[in-house]
Amino acid sequence: MNLPEYLVLFSNEGTIDVQVKFEDHEGSVATRKMSPQEISVLISNDGTKFHTRMTFDDWPFAIRKYEIDPAKNKLTIVVRKIL
């Protein structure tokens, strides 16, 4: 299965902070930056749904939810380990 990799998914340029929260894992990953039009990277290649899994440093995680906070210019991706 070819999952998107967080560290290369976003340009790391722009005004929006991209943050990851791990529900059941004590690790962390660097905050990235993105431009508003990059929101489309959250959509699957076939365009029918949002990505539901993603890798972080090549470790796969399930995406629980995406939180967009326009007042703070922040996208938070909440993930959990794949069982």
C-alpha positions as a Markdown table, in Angstrom:
| # | Residue | x | y | z |
|---|---|---|---|---|
| 1 | Met | 0.0 | 0.0 | 0.0 |
| 2 | Asn | 1.4 | 3.4 | -1.0 |
| 3 | Leu | 0.6 | 5.9 | 1.8 |
| 4 | Pro | 1.4 | 9.6 | 1.7 |
| 5 | Glu | 4.4 | 10.6 | 3.8 |
| 6 | Tyr | 3.7 | 13.6 | 6.1 |
| 7 | Leu | 7.2 | 15.1 | 5.8 |
| 8 | Val | 7.0 | 15.4 | 2.0 |
| 9 | Leu | 3.3 | 16.0 | 1.6 |
| 10 | Phe | 3.4 | 19.7 | 2.5 |
| 11 | Ser | 5.6 | 22.3 | 0.9 |
| 12 | Asn | 6.8 | 23.7 | 4.2 |
| 13 | Glu | 6.1 | 27.2 | 2.8 |
| 14 | Gly | 3.1 | 29.3 | 3.4 |
| 15 | Thr | 1.1 | 30.8 | 6.3 |
| 16 | Ile | -0.6 | 27.8 | 7.7 |
| 17 | Asp | 1.0 | 25.6 | 10.4 |
| 18 | Val | 0.5 | 21.9 | 10.1 |
| 19 | Gln | 0.7 | 20.0 | 13.4 |
| 20 | Val | 0.3 | 16.4 | 14.3 |
| 21 | Lys | -1.2 | 15.0 | 17.5 |
| 22 | Phe | -0.7 | 11.4 | 18.3 |
| 23 | Glu | -3.5 | 9.8 | 20.4 |
| 24 | Asp | -1.7 | 6.7 | 21.6 |
| 25 | His | 2.0 | 7.3 | 20.8 |
| 26 | Glu | 4.5 | 9.4 | 22.7 |
| 27 | Gly | 6.4 | 10.4 | 19.6 |
| 28 | Ser | 6.4 | 13.7 | 17.8 |
| 29 | Val | 7.0 | 15.0 | 14.4 |
| 30 | Ala | 8.1 | 18.4 | 13.1 |
| 31 | Thr | 5.5 | 21.1 | 12.5 |
| 32 | Arg | 5.3 | 21.9 | 8.7 |
| 33 | Lys | 4.0 | 24.9 | 6.8 |
| 34 | Met | 1.5 | 25.0 | 3.9 |
| 35 | Ser | -0.4 | 27.4 | 1.7 |
| 36 | Pro | -4.3 | 27.2 | 1.7 |
| 37 | Gln | -4.4 | 25.6 | -1.7 |
| 38 | Glu | -2.4 | 22.7 | -0.5 |
| 39 | Ile | -5.5 | 21.4 | 1.4 |
| 40 | Ser | -6.1 | 19.2 | -1.6 |
| 41 | Val | -3.1 | 17.0 | -0.6 |
| 42 | Leu | -5.5 | 15.6 | 2.0 |
| 43 | Ile | -7.7 | 14.0 | -0.7 |
| 44 | Ser | -7.0 | 10.5 | -2.0 |
| 45 | Asn | -5.5 | 10.1 | -5.5 |
| 46 | Asp | -8.8 | 9.0 | -6.9 |
| 47 | Gly | -10.5 | 12.1 | -5.5 |
| 48 | Thr | -13.3 | 10.3 | -3.8 |
| 49 | Lys | -12.3 | 10.6 | -0.1 |
| 50 | Phe | -9.8 | 12.0 | 2.4 |
| 51 | His | -6.6 | 10.1 | 3.2 |
| 52 | Thr | -7.4 | 7.9 | 6.1 |
| 53 | Arg | -3.8 | 6.7 | 6.6 |
| 54 | Met | -0.5 | 8.4 | 6.4 |
| 55 | Thr | 3.1 | 7.6 | 7.3 |
| 56 | Phe | 5.3 | 9.6 | 9.7 |
| 57 | Asp | 9.0 | 8.9 | 9.2 |
| 58 | Asp | 7.9 | 5.8 | 7.3 |
| 59 | Trp | 5.7 | 4.5 | 10.2 |
| 60 | Pro | 2.0 | 4.1 | 9.2 |
| 61 | Phe | -0.8 | 5.7 | 11.3 |
| 62 | Ala | -4.5 | 5.9 | 10.9 |
| 63 | Ile | -5.9 | 9.4 | 10.6 |
| 64 | Arg | -8.6 | 10.0 | 13.2 |
| 65 | Lys | -9.5 | 13.6 | 12.1 |
| 66 | Tyr | -8.4 | 16.8 | 10.5 |
| 67 | Glu | -9.0 | 20.0 | 12.4 |
| 68 | Ile | -8.9 | 23.3 | 10.6 |
| 69 | Asp | -8.6 | 26.4 | 12.7 |
| 70 | Pro | -8.9 | 29.4 | 10.3 |
| 71 | Ala | -8.5 | 32.0 | 13.1 |
| 72 | Lys | -5.1 | 30.5 | 14.1 |
| 73 | Asn | -4.1 | 29.5 | 10.6 |
| 74 | Lys | -3.6 | 25.9 | 11.7 |
| 75 | Leu | -4.3 | 22.4 | 10.4 |
| 76 | Thr | -4.0 | 19.7 | 13.0 |
| 77 | Ile | -3.9 | 16.0 | 12.0 |
| 78 | Val | -4.9 | 13.7 | 14.8 |
| 79 | Val | -3.6 | 10.1 | 14.3 |
| 80 | Arg | -3.4 | 6.8 | 16.1 |
| 81 | Lys | -1.4 | 3.6 | 15.6 |
| 82 | Ile | -2.7 | 1.1 | 13.2 |
| 83 | Leu | -3.6 | -2.0 | 15.1 |
